[in-house]
Amino acid sequence: MLWHELTIHTTEEAVEMISNFLHEAGAGGVTIEESGTLNKPRDTSYGQWYEMPLNDIPEGLAVVQGYFAEATDMDTIAAEIGERTSQLKEFGIDAGAATISVKTVDEDDWANAWKQYFKPIRVSERLTIKPTWEDYTPESPQEQIIELDPGMAFGTGTHPTTSLCLRTLETVIHGGEEVIDVGTGSGILAIGAMKLGAKSVLALDLDPVAVSSAGENTRLNGLEQDITVYESDLLSVLKADPDSLNVKLNVTLPVQVVVANILAEIILLFIDDVYEALKPGGVYIASGIYKNKEDDVRQGLEAAGFVVEGAHRDEDWIAFVARKR
């Protein structure tokens, strides 16, 4: 099967927004390649290793590619993506040159090629992410394995925001917590929370592809009784009539922990909803925040009534740990 490959040369700062634009435009898959130069710092504190070959992408830049079915009108798609990308500067996001090109490729050239670079990753003292197609033996009884096949959903643990969130969860989950994961993607944070000792998790995502992926990964880890995956626009499902839902949400409101690994602009939209969903003393882990939005999110959290207890960092990304008064 043939696909149209749309390539955008942009910045690491803009990859998540542009990836979302591609998905919304109907992309059947999205790939991201960031700088692989020798100067880029790599976290090896837990024995991680990186097999992605070095590339000539300058520091801070990235290449994002979206794949569209052969019958797609690519002139229209390219124009739409170009216009939406140019508007990112209105939100304080520098998309760089944002040059766009399109070519036709065979499905076998991209659908599974990325898997050769996704190896088991030790992200913290207790958590290791293992692709389903790789063999791995835990190094200690305390090491918890997250089985993962992300498919087309965001979240393999290789992006700084995902690994940062998992390490932050490890400092917050002490056992028995009910957790809400907003923007669950592949379900990796929901699964990580359960592996760390949470009682149950409600995993939410607006993207049906992510909901499907998270549901499958939940089953791969034998956690389908503990994690409910549901399609929802942020926390809107919490305001719905429970009798109108086709599943039980698996958590009792208010909960002890909410985690959201999404864009800073989105985090700012529903801070009050998170505050309402948490118990007094409950913790909100807000991640996916690029350094240029750190002050905005901190101010938003404090204005909503949260006490910011810490800011965990990985490269240019920040995860806030905020507690409800």
Secondary structure, 3 states (H helix, E strand, C coil): CEEEEEEEEEEHHHHHHHHHHHHHCCCCEEEEEECCCCCCCCCCCCCCCCCCCCCCCCCCEEEEEEEEECCCCHHHHHHHHHHHHHHHHHHCCCCCCCEEEEEEEEHHHCCCHHHHHCCCEECCCCEEEEECCCCCCCCCCCCEEEEECCCCCCCCCCCHHHHHHHHHHHHHCCCCCEEEEECCCCCHHHHHHHHCCCCEEEEEECCHHHHHHHHHHHHHCCCCCCEEEEECCCCHHHHCCHHHCCCCCCCCCCEEEEEEECCHHHHCCCHHHHHHHEEEEEEEEEEEEEHHHHHHHHHHHHHHCEEEEEEEEECCEEEEEEEEC
